[in-house]
Amino acid sequence: MVYAQAMTGSEVPAPGPRAQAALAAAKKELAGIASRHKVSLDELMAEFRKMAPHPDFARIHAQARQQTFAAYYGEIRKVIKAWREEHYVLAMWTEAADDINSVSKKVAVVFEK
């Protein structure tokens, strides 16, 4: 959400480390866009604010949400794979896919928004 809001010209707070990283990534991308169009970042942000609500917000938000889910589920797979390799005796009783589904169900409430 922070990434999507920043990409559409909003000044957003970034309270945690992940939000700060998302904000930094958005500002870096915006700086690249501004330099390609030979305007300052402040001018570009001012233009975005004039166009509010920005017509591309839904598209950018969907892309940012997809990237967030992909990163999150990638991390789940990595951790479960490492656990299964370390605890191979216990891992005999389940399949990796079942473990991933179990974790996904536990966090589904968080991602319903």
Secondary structure, DSSP 8 states (H G I E B T S, - for coil): -HHHHHHTT------SHHHHHHHHHHHHHHHHHHHHTT--HHHHHHHHHHT-S-TTHHHHHHHHHHHHHHHHHHHHHHHHHHHHHHTHHHHTTS-HHHHHHHHHHHHTTGGG-
